Amino acid sequence: MSSAFTQPARFSDAEWKARVKLAACYRIFAHLGWAELIYNHISLRVPGPEQHFLINPFGLHYSEVTASNLVKVDVDGNLIGHSDWPINPAGFTFHGAIHATLPDAHCVMHVHTTPTMAVCCLKDGLSYTNFYAAQLYGQVAYHDFEGITVHHDEGARILASSGGKRVLLLRNHGPVVIANTLAQGFNLMWLVQRACEIQVASQALGALQPITEAALQGCVRDSLNFNPKFGAGEDSFAAMQRLIDRIDPSYRA
């Protein structure tokens, strides 16, 4: 499939591979209905010694993102090289702080899906009362709402609120996932999305059935999403990428 698209000479092999994979992720998000007009963002570190990152061009829908039009920036959000598009000023406020401070935070994702935002608006937040939420037990932190995330100083406070957790729920706003790899980030966001979907649906029916702490701890221990033996999410991401290739492989351009 990839042979139909030519790698531009200005990109190294490692950077191009990262660009193709990130562009695929944006198309996966669009396919799943996780896009938000031209807003929200997924950032990915470019392999190499520089602190450079890829993020979506501000003004394009996720379905229009391609490997070559992704924007490269430094930790302060300054453009590296040429881009026909700017980046969302709210898109790198906390992304940059997370990337700059956490050495293994190679991927940061943020969405505004209806179920995840609904749970972020609940006083008690995520309830560990379903199969998906159980796999996130002990891995979720919260940050109080301060408004639109365009102020640079909030980035440090968001980072502090995360407390080393991989999932951060911005209260009254939406979830942020911090991951070592793009595939791991996708699988964490999948768990968050499904956990919130089930919680919103089940809360409407009545009281939620609690899960014992021992069972919750067992779910985290046994979850394939965190098991390197099973690719820690690489296999499921690859399956979704193959689906996108069948639908529209233009993200590879």
C-alpha positions in Angstrom: 0.0 0.0 0.0 2.8 2.5 1.0 4.6 2.0 -2.4 1.9 4.2 -4.1 3.2 7.2 -2.1 6.6 8.7 -2.3 8.6 9.9 0.7 9.7 13.5 0.3 13.4 13.9 0.4 13.2 16.6 3.2 12.2 13.9 5.7 14.4 11.3 7.2 13.2 7.7 7.1 12.4 7.8 10.9 10.5 11.0 10.7 8.5 9.9 7.7 7.6 6.6 9.4 6.3 8.7 12.4 4.4 11.0 10.1 2.6 8.2 8.3 1.7 6.5 11.6 0.4 9.8 13.1 -1.5 10.7 10.0 -3.1 7.3 10.2 -4.1 7.9 13.8 -5.9 11.1 12.8 -7.8 9.3 10.2 -8.7 6.5 12.7 -10.0 9.2 15.1 -12.1 10.6 12.3 -13.4 7.2 11.4 -14.4 6.6 15.0 -16.2 9.9 15.3 -13.6 11.3 17.7 -12.9 14.5 15.6 -14.1 17.9 16.7 -14.4 20.0 13.6 -10.8 21.4 13.2 -10.0 21.3 16.9 -8.3 18.9 19.4 -5.0 17.3 18.9 -2.6 14.4 18.9 1.1 15.1 19.2 3.9 12.7 18.6 7.7 13.1 19.2 9.9 12.9 16.1 12.6 10.2 16.6 16.0 11.7 17.2 18.0 13.8 19.6 16.0 17.0 19.0 12.9 17.9 21.1 10.7 18.1 18.0 7.1 17.1 17.7 4.4 16.5 15.1 0.9 17.9 15.4 -2.1 18.5 13.2 -2.3 21.6 10.9 -4.9 24.0 12.4 -7.6 24.5 9.8 -7.9 21.0 8.5 -10.4 18.3 9.5 -8.8 15.1 10.8 -9.9 13.4 7.5 -7.6 15.8 5.6 -4.5 15.2 7.6 -1.6 13.6 5.7 1.9 12.6 6.5 3.4 15.5 4.7 1.1 18.3 6.0 1.6 17.5 9.7 3.4 20.4 11.4 6.7 20.0 13.2 7.3 22.2 16.3 9.6 22.5 19.2 8.5 22.2 22.9 7.5 25.9 22.8 5.3 25.4 19.8 7.6 27.2 17.4 7.4 25.9 13.8 10.4 23.9 12.6 10.8 24.1 8.8 8.1 25.1 6.4 4.3 24.6 6.9 1.4 25.9 5.0 -0.7 25.8 8.1 -0.4 27.1 11.7 -1.1 25.1 14.8 -3.9 25.5 17.3 -2.7 27.9 20.0 -4.6 25.8 22.6 -3.2 22.7 21.1 0.3 22.8 22.4 -0.1 24.7 25.8 -0.1 21.5 27.8 1.3 19.2 25.2 4.5 21.2 25.2 4.8 21.2 29.0 4.2 17.4 29.1 6.6 16.6 26.3 9.3 18.9 27.7 9.1 17.5 31.2 8.4 13.8 30.9 11.1 12.0 28.9 8.9 9.1 28.0 5.9 11.1 27.1 6.3 10.6 23.3 2.6 10.9 22.5 -0.2 13.1 24.0 -3.8 12.9 22.9 -6.9 15.1 23.7 -10.5 14.7 22.6 -13.9 16.2 23.2 -16.2 13.2 22.6 -19.6 13.4 24.2 -19.3 10.5 26.7 -15.8 11.5 27.8 -16.8 15.2 28.3 -19.9 14.1 30.1 -17.9 12.1 32.6 -15.4 15.0 33.0 -18.4 17.1 34.0 -19.5 14.8 36.8 -18.5 15.7 40.3 -17.2 12.2 41.0 -15.7 11.7 37.5 -14.9 8.2 36.2 -16.7 5.3 38.0 -14.7 2.1 38.1 -17.9 0.0 37.6 -17.5 -1.5 34.2 -15.1 -3.7 32.3 -13.2 -0.9 30.5 -13.0 1.5 33.5 -11.6 -1.4 35.6 -8.6 -1.5 33.4 -7.9 2.2 34.2 -8.1 1.7 38.0 -5.4 3.8 39.7 -4.3 5.4 36.5 -6.5 8.5 36.3 -5.9 12.0 37.6 -7.9 15.2 37.5 -7.3 18.9 36.7 -9.8 21.6 37.7 -11.2 23.7 34.9 -9.5 27.1 34.3 -11.0 28.0 30.9 -9.7 27.5 27.4 -6.1 26.2 27.5 -4.4 29.0 25.7 -2.3 30.3 28.6 1.2 29.0 28.8 1.4 28.9 32.6 -1.5 26.5 32.8 0.6 23.9 31.0 2.8 23.4 34.2 -0.3 23.1 36.4 -1.9 20.5 34.1 1.4 18.6 34.2 1.5 18.8 38.0 -2.1 17.6 38.2 -1.3 14.5 36.2 0.9 13.3 39.0 2.6 10.7 36.8 -0.7 9.1 35.7 -1.3 8.2 32.1 -4.9 9.5 31.9 -5.8 13.0 33.0 -9.4 14.1 33.0 -9.7 17.9 32.6 -12.8 18.7 34.6 -15.6 20.2 32.6 -13.5 19.8 29.5 -12.2 16.4 28.3 -9.6 13.7 28.6 -5.8 13.8 28.0 -3.8 10.6 27.5 0.0 10.6 28.0 1.8 7.6 26.4 5.2 6.1 25.5 4.0 5.3 22.0 1.2 6.3 19.6 -0.3 2.8 19.8 -0.3 2.8 23.6 -2.0 6.3 23.5 -4.6 5.1 21.1 -5.4 2.1 23.3 -5.6 4.2 26.5 -8.0 6.6 24.7 -10.0 3.6 23.5 -10.4 2.4 27.1 -11.3 5.9 28.3 -13.9 6.3 25.5 -15.5 2.9 26.1 -15.4 3.3 29.9 -17.2 6.6 29.6 -19.7 5.3 27.0 -20.7 2.5 29.3 -20.9 4.7 32.4 -23.1 7.2 30.7 -25.4 4.5 29.5 -25.5 2.5 32.7 -26.0 5.5 35.0 -29.2 6.3 33.2 -30.6 3.0 34.2 -30.1 3.1 37.9 -27.5 2.5 40.6 -24.1 1.2 39.4 -22.9 -2.2 40.5 -19.5 -1.8 42.4 -16.4 -3.9 41.6 -14.2 -5.0 44.4 -10.7 -3.5 44.7 -9.1 -6.9 44.3 -10.9 -7.4 41.0 -10.0 -3.9 39.8 -6.3 -4.5 40.6 -6.5 -7.8 38.7 -8.0 -6.1 35.6 -5.1 -3.6 35.5 -2.6 -6.5 35.9 -4.2 -8.7 33.3 -5.2 -6.1 30.7 -3.6 -6.9 27.3 -3.5 -3.1 26.6 -0.6 -2.9 29.0 1.1 -6.2 28.1 4.3 -5.8 26.0 3.9 -9.5 25.0 0.9 -8.5 23.0 2.4 -5.3 21.6 0.9 -3.1 24.3 -1.6 -1.9 21.8 0.5 -2.2 18.6 -1.6 -5.0 17.1 -4.9 -3.2 17.6 -3.6 0.0 16.2 -2.2 -1.9 13.2 -5.6 -3.5 12.6 -7.2 0.0 12.6 -4.5 1.3 10.2 -5.3 -1.5 7.8 -8.9 -0.6 8.0 -8.1 3.0 7.1 -5.9 1.8 4.2 -8.9 0.0 2.8 -11.1 3.0 3.1 -8.7 5.9 2.1 -4.9 5.5 2.0 -4.4 9.2 1.1 -3.1 9.9 4.6 0.2 8.4 3.4 0.8 11.3 1.0 
